[in-house]
Amino acid sequence: MLTRAPGFLYKNGELYCEGVSLASLAKKFATPLYVYATTAIRERFALLDRAFRGVKHTLCYSVKANSNLSILRFLAQLGAGFDIVSGGELERVRLASKPSLKGIVFSGVGKTAEEMTLALKSGILLFNIESEGELDLLARCAAALRKHADIAFRVNPDVPAETHPYISTGLREHKFGVPISAARRLYQIAAAHPYLRVAGVSLHIGSQITDVAPFRLALERAVELVEQLATDGHKIRFLDAGGGLGISYNRNHPEDYAALARRYAEAVTVPLRKLKRNRPHLLLEPGRFIVAQAGALVTRVLYRKENGTKRFTIVDAAMNDLLRPSLYGARHEVVPVDLRVNESARSQSDICGPICETGDFLARDVPLPVVAPGSLLCVYDAGAYGMSLASNYNTRPRAAEVLIDGRRARMVRRREQLKDMLRPEVDCL
Ligand SMILES: *Cc1c(COP(=O)(O)O)cnc(C)c1O
């Protein structure tokens, strides 16, 4: 049983990422600091890849989970394609790995003409279309460039997924996709456009889903649609099952990730195998599953305070660095980096940042030993939707990021400086 990805472990009471102590990283690169373990990324990618080995597939890593260029390049080297949701993410893939442009699927409900044109010129694999209006615009952009676009509709299978309401996407009332009942008509319209090629069926039902039943239900509906589309004369070469496979953020609920990957693969491939002839190539868009547990946020304690019976530990990382607790009520495990100087009895404390918002907390009611100002804490499982959701709120520079490979620590994003933040305004004074 692996509670978390390999990479973070205590040696003689000191927390390490692979072969490097977090204390030494904090000393060298300062805090708050995002630390990523390459071993963990490689392992999770391999677990998924292996689980799907029985079917032709491509893992299109979802760039928005963690869009650091060095991480994208590392994933490209592992053989990943990419799932993007903006022109900015497309440029990230281009910078990280130019050959990977042809392995891009482009999702999102609000693609602009500029973004479509950029993607057409870049020769991406597939456009996931989410409305009839978007289809029209893509047809016009493609015609103007005289370039063909391969398209899939992102269909909404209307299955509920047990997850936070903000990250559930596969229900009728959500803004995403087109109703699966309207799909056949839309595919006919698409097929009539000279510069559009019907190529796939796509779906994505939500995020942080660990019960695989909703995936199976969604795939059954998608496979049924693929069969109908085949009888309508369309050639469906790709079935894009989206992302959304979750992780356990709680040490008390450990997860066997190899087994979870296998259950997930079974839920997706059992319906797919019903297609005997012309079985489409499977695309998957995992984000969180690959990078969440590979990352941690290292932060330094600034103050301890007590208001009545409530204990607070004020640290130098805040909601602008890691928004998930404030936005989703997400729970991250927080542990001391050095157990040797922190062996006192544990008591409950809220871990809060310096931002002027009551909602600025990294964790609540954490059983923590007395950690003196200056001590380091580690917020686990922060590799996905951590840095990619970071902001400059309260005019706070965004953290630095380091990528660890064995004993080697490489800074893959330098700490932002005040002048980086202010330049766009200073230029206008
Ligand atoms: C966010 C997103 C993903 C990735 O979701 P995870 O939960 O990180 O796996 C995949 N596809 C689409 C369309 C998304 O919006």
The ligand as a MOL file (V3000), in Angstrom:
LIG
                    3D

  0  0  0     0  0            999 V3000
M  V30 BEGIN CTAB
M  V30 COUNTS 15 15 0 0 0
M  V30 BEGIN ATOM
M  V30 1 C -9.2430 19.7620 -15.7980 0
M  V30 2 C -9.4630 18.8490 -16.9270 0
M  V30 3 C -8.7990 17.6150 -16.9890 0
M  V30 4 C -7.9010 17.1040 -15.9000 0
M  V30 5 O -8.6000 16.7680 -14.7540 0
M  V30 6 P -7.8760 15.9960 -13.5460 0
M  V30 7 O -8.9180 15.8770 -12.5290 0
M  V30 8 O -6.7340 16.8430 -13.1150 0
M  V30 9 O -7.4260 14.6750 -14.0820 0
M  V30 10 C -8.9800 16.8530 -18.1250 0
M  V30 11 N -9.7910 17.2560 -19.1360 0
M  V30 12 C -10.4650 18.4250 -19.0990 0
M  V30 13 C -11.3210 18.8000 -20.2340 0
M  V30 14 C -10.3250 19.2530 -17.9930 0
M  V30 15 O -10.9990 20.4080 -17.9510 0
M  V30 END ATOM
M  V30 BEGIN BOND
M  V30 1 1 1 2
M  V30 2 1 2 3
M  V30 3 2 2 14
M  V30 4 1 3 4
M  V30 5 2 3 10
M  V30 6 1 4 5
M  V30 7 1 5 6
M  V30 8 2 6 7
M  V30 9 1 6 8
M  V30 10 1 6 9
M  V30 11 1 10 11
M  V30 12 2 11 12
M  V30 13 1 12 13
M  V30 14 1 12 14
M  V30 15 1 14 15
M  V30 END BOND
M  V30 END CTAB
M  END
